[in-house]
Amino acid sequence: MACWATTQIKPRRERVAKYFLEQFDFQIYVPRIRRYQIRYHRRVEFLTPLFPGYCFTRIELQSHGVRWRPGVIRS
């Protein structure tokens, strides 16, 4: 049986954690939100994490494999 769990990751290391977790067949979901900012008189769009420092990981029966991937603090 699979379930979704939150995984705390290192600050600004979402991409690294996502890459290494996907290499070991974990499904990862990092919700992002659009943010707009004015820079040099132009409106610039950014996609920032909705929950900085966290991602959702789909795990099968055991989650101990998630904890030991680069970029992960705790699961």
Phi and psi restraints in degrees (value plus and minus 20) as a CYANA .aco file:
   2 ALA   PHI    -124.8   -84.8
   2 ALA   PSI     130.6   170.6
   3 CYS   PHI    -166.3  -126.3
   3 CYS   PSI     144.6   184.6
   4 TRP   PHI    -118.7   -78.7
   4 TRP   PSI     114.2   154.2
   5 ALA   PHI    -150.0  -110.0
   5 ALA   PSI     133.5   173.5
   6 THR   PHI    -105.5   -65.5
   6 THR   PSI     124.9   164.9
   7 THR   PHI    -148.9  -108.9
   7 THR   PSI     104.7   144.7
   8 GLN   PHI    -104.0   -64.0
   8 GLN   PSI     110.9   150.9
   9 ILE   PHI    -142.1  -102.1
   9 ILE   PSI     144.7   184.7
  10 LYS   PHI     -84.8   -44.8
  10 LYS   PSI     127.7   167.7
  11 PRO   PHI     -76.8   -36.8
  11 PRO   PSI     112.9   152.9
  12 ARG   PHI      37.3    77.3
  12 ARG   PSI       9.2    49.2
  13 ARG   PHI    -140.7  -100.7
  13 ARG   PSI       6.6    46.6
  14 GLU   PHI     -79.7   -39.7
  14 GLU   PSI     -63.1   -23.1
  15 ARG   PHI     -85.9   -45.9
  15 ARG   PSI     -61.8   -21.8
  16 VAL   PHI     -84.0   -44.0
  16 VAL   PSI     -68.4   -28.4
  17 ALA   PHI     -81.6   -41.6
  17 ALA   PSI     -63.3   -23.3
  18 LYS   PHI     -81.4   -41.4
  18 LYS   PSI     -63.9   -23.9
  19 TYR   PHI     -80.0   -40.0
  19 TYR   PSI     -71.0   -31.0
  20 PHE   PHI     -90.5   -50.5
  20 PHE   PSI     -55.2   -15.2
  21 LEU   PHI     -88.0   -48.0
  21 LEU   PSI     -58.1   -18.1
  22 GLU   PHI     -88.8   -48.8
  22 GLU   PSI     -47.9    -7.9
  23 GLN   PHI     -83.7   -43.7
  23 GLN   PSI     -45.7    -5.7
  24 PHE   PHI    -125.4   -85.4
  24 PHE   PSI       6.1    46.1
  25 ASP   PHI      43.6    83.6
  25 ASP   PSI      10.3    50.3
  26 PHE   PHI    -112.7   -72.7
  26 PHE   PSI     119.0   159.0
  27 GLN   PHI    -106.9   -66.9
  27 GLN   PSI     112.9   152.9
  28 ILE   PHI    -141.7  -101.7
  28 ILE   PSI     122.1   162.1
  29 TYR   PHI    -153.5  -113.5
  29 TYR   PSI      97.9   137.9
  30 VAL   PHI    -135.7   -95.7
  30 VAL   PSI      78.1   118.1
  31 PRO   PHI     -86.9   -46.9
  31 PRO   PSI     116.8   156.8
  32 ARG   PHI    -142.3  -102.3
  32 ARG   PSI     136.7   176.7
  33 ILE   PHI    -149.9  -109.9
  33 ILE   PSI     123.8   163.8
  34 ARG   PHI     -99.1   -59.1
  34 ARG   PSI     116.8   156.8
  35 ARG   PHI    -153.1  -113.1
  35 ARG   PSI     117.4   157.4
  36 TYR   PHI    -132.4   -92.4
  36 TYR   PSI     123.0   163.0
  37 GLN   PHI    -164.7  -124.7
  37 GLN   PSI     128.0   168.0
  38 ILE   PHI    -113.2   -73.2
  38 ILE   PSI     101.5   141.5
  39 ARG   PHI    -154.1  -114.1
  39 ARG   PSI     106.4   146.4
  40 TYR   PHI      31.7    71.7
  40 TYR   PSI      25.7    65.7
  41 HIS   PHI      44.3    84.3
  41 HIS   PSI       2.4    42.4
  42 ARG   PHI    -149.5  -109.5
  42 ARG   PSI     126.5   166.5
  43 ARG   PHI    -107.1   -67.1
  43 ARG   PSI     101.1   141.1
  44 VAL   PHI    -133.6   -93.6
  44 VAL   PSI     115.9   155.9
  45 GLU   PHI    -120.0   -80.0
  45 GLU   PSI     114.6   154.6
  46 PHE   PHI    -143.6  -103.6
  46 PHE   PSI     126.5   166.5
  47 LEU   PHI    -127.2   -87.2
  47 LEU   PSI      91.5   131.5
  48 THR   PHI    -134.8   -94.8
  48 THR   PSI     131.9   171.9
  49 PRO   PHI     -81.7   -41.7
  49 PRO   PSI     117.7   157.7
  50 LEU   PHI     -88.5   -48.5
  50 LEU   PSI     -57.5   -17.5
  51 PHE   PHI    -141.5  -101.5
  51 PHE   PSI      66.8   106.8
  52 PRO   PHI     -78.8   -38.8
  52 PRO   PSI     113.3   153.3
  53 GLY   PHI      68.5   108.5
  53 GLY   PSI     -17.9    22.1
  54 TYR   PHI    -157.5  -117.5
  54 TYR   PSI     130.5   170.5
  55 CYS   PHI    -162.4  -122.4
  55 CYS   PSI     147.0   187.0
  56 PHE   PHI    -125.4   -85.4
  56 PHE   PSI     112.7   152.7
  57 THR   PHI    -143.0  -103.0
  57 THR   PSI     108.8   148.8
  58 ARG   PHI    -107.1   -67.1
  58 ARG   PSI     100.7   140.7
  59 ILE   PHI    -139.9   -99.9
  59 ILE   PSI     127.5   167.5
  60 GLU   PHI    -110.4   -70.4
  60 GLU   PSI     159.5   199.5
  61 LEU   PHI     -40.8    -0.8
  61 LEU   PSI     -63.7   -23.7
  62 GLN   PHI    -142.4  -102.4
  62 GLN   PSI     125.4   165.4
  63 SER   PHI    -132.6   -92.6
  63 SER   PSI     -14.2    25.8
  64 HIS   PHI     -84.8   -44.8
  64 HIS   PSI     -43.8    -3.8
  65 GLY   PHI     -89.8   -49.8
  65 GLY   PSI     -46.7    -6.7
  66 VAL   PHI     -88.4   -48.4
  66 VAL   PSI     -61.1   -21.1
  67 ARG   PHI     -80.2   -40.2
  67 ARG   PSI     -50.6   -10.6
  68 TRP   PHI    -118.8   -78.8
  68 TRP   PSI       1.1    41.1
  69 ARG   PHI    -114.7   -74.7
  69 ARG   PSI     127.5   167.5
  70 PRO   PHI     -79.0   -39.0
  70 PRO   PSI     117.8   157.8
  71 GLY   PHI      73.0   113.0
  71 GLY   PSI     -28.9    11.1
  72 VAL   PHI    -119.3   -79.3
  72 VAL   PSI     114.4   154.4
  73 ILE   PHI    -113.3   -73.3
  73 ILE   PSI     -74.5   -34.5
  74 ARG   PHI    -173.7  -133.7
  74 ARG   PSI     138.6   178.6
